[in-house]
Amino acid sequence: DFKLIGSAHNIVELKIKEIQGCQEVFISPIFFNSKNKYFLDTIKFNFLTYYTKKKIIALGGINKTNLKKLKLTKSIGVGGISFFK
């Protein structure tokens, strides 16, 4: 019993993940980090969520400072590597 989860950065990739049958999709990067010059922030992130009925998980650049901002999004969860170290 596996759950298929994909990752997207824009509307085109989000639609591809729907076609692939993903049940949930990571959308990234939501916040700025030193690895990515491009990031969505909460407003653009929420716009992307309107284009799908899939469950969305926030990913990228999440830290203690911006963690509260996630309550402003339509994400069901959060993913990260450096935040949980």
Protein Blocks (a to p, Z undefined) as FASTA:
>chain_A
ZZdddddfbfklmmmmmmnopabdcdddfbdcfkbmbdfbjmlmmmmmmmpcbdcddeeh
iafklmmmmmmpccfbdcdfklmZZ
